[in-house]
Amino acid sequence: MQLRNLPILPTNAIFHRQTRHSIRQSSPFCSTPSPLLLKINPRTPQSPPTRPIDPYTNNNPRTAPPSMSGTFAVHKPAGVSSATFMETVQRRMEADPEFINTNMTREERQKRKRRKMPKVKMGHGGTLDPAADGVLVLGVNEGTKRLGEYLNCSKTYEVIAHFGCSTTTYDAEGSVLDRVCATGITKEMVDQVLQHFRGEIQQIPPIYSALKVGGSKLYEYARNLESLPRNISPRPVTIHSLEVMGDILYDHEYMLPTKEATTDEKFQERVFRDAGLKELVKLGNKYAEMELQSLGDNGSSESATETESLAPGAEPPDVEGKEPQTVTTDALELVEHPAKIGEPESDQLAAAQQNLSASEITAPHPIVAFRATVSSGTYIRSLVHDIAIAMGARAHVAKLTRTRQGDWEVGRNIIPADDIEEKDLSEWAPKVKFYMKNGPLAEYEE
């Protein structure tokens, strides 16, 4: 049979055979098919189901429930790295299936299982020094994509600077580079120097930092006493606010480091520092010019030229026999006025420096507490180091606390470290879920 001009049939079309019989149909030898009659039933709209289908209920028990995503903040304790404490939080949160990432591919799950990684996908928004404590923002699952917001936000720190010596790491964990007695420091002297460190400044990052150069981090070069592939240029940062907290204290619990830096460590720091100082001098920084002049007077930078680097096997100058220095009130008053740099009176600074006796080295040196609100990329250790040098003294960070990062703030909306380490997950997990869902500005009710 030939079908001519037949319309396209919808899906609900039904074919029916013709019920009228013919002579040819009654013949047993007839091979011609009987004609077909097309009966089209009108399409009826389907009504929506009365109950929505939920693929994560008992209708599909093999599918895991959706995992929670968002950000929250914890109080990282001192003495542990940011990555190590983050892994501690991950291991604790594995007990709650709502935090486990269910959107991972099979390859990602096998990779985590092979490397024995936590089941909760997590990242942190900005590394905090191991010796520091305070706010550490964490992102869970899809919340890790929002951590970039906290890398570029402002941060507030409270820092205790211990005067008397500088170290290789600019904090109490490093070896001593220089010792300078600064028993004549007053709050007025500090305030006068701080005004030159507010606003937009150029900062030399510490060599013990996580900045990458040539594919390796700076602290890896420092620990291995290797030369840098290129000099590190000063970085522009913004100090939104900088103020002294309380009075200058001489009666305190902090002790000066006792381990002396080796000749190689001192030479490496000298080369690294001089390269950055010369860049700052080109930008008109008078404090950098004063520091270079002071180093030159002491013979500390004679061999550290702008293109020199610490090569393997190089003989650094002998600086271990260098006597510690002291700074008096007259010297501090002199360095408070950078306009005097380059004048004959600047020689009084070197004349004011005296050798320290053993009793002066062990004598209590003052501590000064600062509160600073800074932009992203600011190193508080470098800030304290530079402030002390600008005063003609030396100092290092004795204690550092990040009290705020973005809208996360200590004492308001972060999870204490004691809760994470000592309490059961059921006691602090509801608070984590609340902030992951509602954000840091929401008020959590116990």
N, C-alpha and C positions, 0 to 999 in steps of 0.2 A: 504494500500500500504506500502511496506517496502522500506525504504530509505537506500541504501547501498553505502558506499564509497562516500558520498557527502562531498564536501569541506566546510570549515568554510566560511560562507557568510559575505562579508563586509557590512558596513552599507548602502551603496548605491545600494545594489543588489535589483533587481526588479523581481518578479515572474509573469510569463505569463502562461495562460492556453493554452493547445494545441488546435489549431483551427481545426485539422483533426478529423472528427467525425467517430465513429465506430458503429457497430451494437449494441454492449452492451450499448453504451451511449444513443442510441435511445430508448432503452427499458425503460419504466416508472418504472419498478421494479428493475432496476439495482442499487445496493448500493455501487458498487466499485467506488472510486473517480477517476476522470480522471487524467492521468499522468501530471506532472508539468514540464515545461521547464524553465531552469534557464538562465536568460539573465543578464549579469554583465556589468554595465556601468563603464567605467574607471573613477577613482577619479580625479577630476580637482582641482589643487591648488587654494586656495582662495586668492585673491589679498588683500593686506592691505587696510584698510580704508583710504580715502583721508584726513580725519580730525581726529586727535587723540581725543579719548574720555576723557573728563575731568569730573571726578565725582563731582567736586566742582563748576561747572557752572550751567547754567539753566537746563541742562539735569537731574540734581539731586538736585533740590532746597531744599530738606529737609536735606541735608548734609551740616554742617557748614564748612567754609573755614579752612585750617590748621592754627594753632596758631604759633606765632613766638617764637623762643627759642634762648637763648644766655645769655651773661653776660654784665653788665654795672656797673658803679660806680657812687655813689652820695656823696655829702658832707653832712654828718650828723651834725646837729647843737648840741651844748652843751645843757645840761639840759633835754635830752630825751634819753631813752634807744634805743639800736639798733633795738630791736624787734618792739617797738612802732613806730619808724620812718619808718621802712620797711612796716608796715601795712598802714601807711599814703600813701606811694608810691603805694601800691597795690590798695587802694581805688581810687586813682586818675587815675590809668591806666585801671580801669574797664570800663571807658567810651569808650575805643578803643577796638572793638571786636577782633582785631588782636592779642591782648595780652591774651585773655581769653583761657584757656586750653580746647581744644576740645577732647583730648585723654583720659580724665578721664572716669572711669567706672561709671556705674549707682550708685554703692555703694559709691564711692568717692564723686560724686555730691550730693547725699543725705546727706552724712556726713558733707560736707561743708555748705549745706543749713541749716541743723539742728543746727550746731554750729555757724551759721552766719559768716562763714569765707569768706574772699575775693575770688572772682572768678578767680583771677590771681594767679597761683601757683608760689611761690617765696621763696627764702631762701637767707641768707647772709653768706659771707665767712669770718668769724672772728668777734667776739663781740668787740665792742668799748665801753669803760666805759661811763656811762651816763653823767659824767661831762666833757668828752672829746669830741672833734669834729674832723672832717676830713674824710678821704676816707673810704667808706663802700661799698664793692663789693656785688652786688646783682645778683642772678641767676634767670632766668624766665623759667618756664616750664622745658624742658629737659636740660636747662642750669644749673639747680641746681646740676646736676651730675658732673659738672666741678668745683664746688666750693672748692673741696678738694685741687686743685692746689694752691689756694690762702691761704689756712690754713698753708701750709708749706713753703711759700715764705718769703723773707726778707721784712722788713717794715722799714720806716723812720719816726721818730717822732721829733717834736720840742716841748720842754717842758720848762716851767718856774718853777724853784725851789725857794720856799720862805723859807729862813732860819729864825730860831727863835723858832720853836716848831715842834714837831712831833705829828701826830694824829693817831687815831685808824684805819682809812681807808687809811692812807698815802697820803691823799689829803685834800683840804680845806673843804670838806663836813663832816669830822669826828670830834670827840671830842679830846681835847688836852691830850696827854699822858705826854710829858715832854717839858719844856721850857729851852732853852739855848741861852744866848745872844752871838752872833757871829759877833760883829761889827768890828772885826779886820781881816775879811777875805779879801784876795787879789786874783787876777786872777792867779798869780803865784802859790799860795798855792793850788788852785783848780786844775790847770793843773798838778801839781805834784802828786795829789791823783788820777786823772783820768787815769793815765797810768797803774794803777793796776786793772782797771776795763775794759780794752780792751782785746779782744780775747775771748777765752773760759773760762767761769767762772761758779761757782756754785751759784745759787740764791735761796733764801728762798721766796716762793710766799707769798703775803699778805693774812692774814686770811679773809679779805673781798675780796674774789675772787670767781669765778664760778667753781673752781676745785671741783670735786665730790669725797667724801670720805664716804664709807658706804652707798651709794645711795642718799646722800644729799650733797648740795653744801656747801662750807666752810662758805660763808656769812650767811647761815641759822644757822649754829652752833654759829657764832659770834653774831648774833642778839638775839638769844635765850639764850646766855651765857651758852651753853651746852659744855660738854667735847667731844673731838674728839675720835672716836673709835681707832685711831692709830696716831702716830706722822707723820708729813709730812716731808719727806726727801727733802733736797735741790735738785734742778733740774739743769742739765747742759744746759746752753744757750751760745750763741755766740754774742758778741758785735763787729760787724764789724768795726764800727767807732763811736767815741765819742769825741765831741769837744765843747768848750765854744763859744757861739755866743755873740759877743759884749763885753761890759764892765759890771762889777758888779754895779748894781744900788741901791741906797738908797732912791732916790726920785721916788716913784712909787705910783700906785693906790691901790695896794693889801693890805689888812688888815689881821692880824693874827686871827685865830679862837678864840673865847672867851669861848665857852662851854668846861668845864672840863670833862674829862672822869671819870666815877664812879670807885669805888674801885674794883668792879667785872670786869669791862672792862680792867682795868690796869693789874689785876692779870691774866686774860685770855690771854692777849697779851704777858705777861711775860712768861707764861708757854709755849705758842706756839713758841715764839721767842727763848727761851733757848734751846728747843729741837732741833731746826734747827741749832743753833750756835754750839752746841756740836758735831753735825755731821760735820760741816765745820771745826772745830778744828781738828777732826780726819783726815781730808783731807789736813791739813797743812795751813789753812787760818789764817794768823796772825791778820787780822783785826777782825775776829770772836773771836780770843783769847783775843784781846784787849777789845772788847765789853763785853765779859763775865767777864773779870777782873774788868772792870769799874762798871758793875752791881753788882758784888760781893762786891766791896768796898763801894757801896752805900746801900747795904743791899737789893738790888732789886731782887736777884735771890737765896736767901738763901733757900726759900721753894720750888723753882721750880727745882726739880730734873729731871733726865732723864726719869723716869718712872711715874712721877706725872702728874695728870690731874685734871682739875677743875670739881669736882663732885658736884652734887646738895646738897646744905646745907653745903658745905665746907666753912670754915672761911678764907678768904684771908687775907694776912698781911695788916697792916695799912700803906698805902702809900699816903693818901690824904694830910697828913701833911708834905710831903716831899717838901723842898724848891726848887725852880727852880735853875738851874745852869748857869754858864757863862763860856765861854772859851775865853782866851786871845790869843794874838799873839804868846806868848811863848808856850802855850799849843798846838796851831795849828802846830807850827814848830816841836813839839815833835811827834805828831801823823802822820806827813808826813813820818816819818822814821820808818817803822814797825820793823826794825831790833832791835830797842831799847826795844821792848816789852819783858817783863820778866826781864829786868835789873833794878837796883835800881832807875835809873833816871825816870822810868815810874811812880813812885809815885808823880813826879812833876805835872802830869796831874790832879790828885785829889787836889793837893795843889793849882793849878791855878784856880780851880772852886770856884766861889763866889756866894753869894746870890744876887738875883736881886731885885732892888727896884721897886715900882710901875711905876715910870717914865721910867725905863729901859725896863719894859715889854711892855709899850705902845709906846716906841720909834720906829722909822722906822728901820726895819731889812732888810738886803740886799736880792735882788733877783738875780738869776743867770740863764741865758738861755742856754740850751744845745740843740744840734742836735745829734741824735743817730740813727744809722742804725743797726738793731738787727735781730736776727733769730726768728723763730716762737716760741711762748711760753715764751717770755721775758716780764716781768712786769716792765714798766717804773717807776711805783710808788715805787716798791721795789728797783730799781736802784738808784733813788734819795734818798730814805731813807738810803740805805747802804753807799752812797757817803758821806752824811752829817755825819753819825756816824763815818766813817773813818777819818773825819776831826776833830772829837771831838765836833761836833755841832749837831743840829737837824734841819730837814727841811721837807717840804711836797710839793706836787705838787700843784701849784696854777693854772696852765693852761697847757693843753696837747692837741696837734694837731697831728693827723696822716697825714703826707703830702704825703706819697707814700705807696702803697701796690702792690707788683709785678710791672706790667707795668702801673698801674693806678696812676695818680699823680695829685695833686691839681693844678688848673690853666692850665691844659693841656687837659685832656680828661674825666672830671667828670662833673656831672650835679649839679649845685649849689642848695643849699637848698631853696634859695629865689625863684628860678624858679618853684620848685615843689610846694611850699606852696602858692605862690601868682599868678603865671602866669597860663594861660589856657593850658590844655594838648596839644593842637595843636601846641603850640609854642616850647615845648621841647620834645615831642614825636618823631619827626623826628631824633633828635640827639640820642635818646635812640635806635631807630631802626638801625641807622647807625652803632653804636658800637656793638650792638648785632650781626649784620651781618658780620662786617669787623674786629672786635677785637680792642684792645686798642692802637695798633701801627698805625692804620690808621689815616689820617689827615682829620678832618671834616671841611668842608667849609660852612660858614653861608650862 
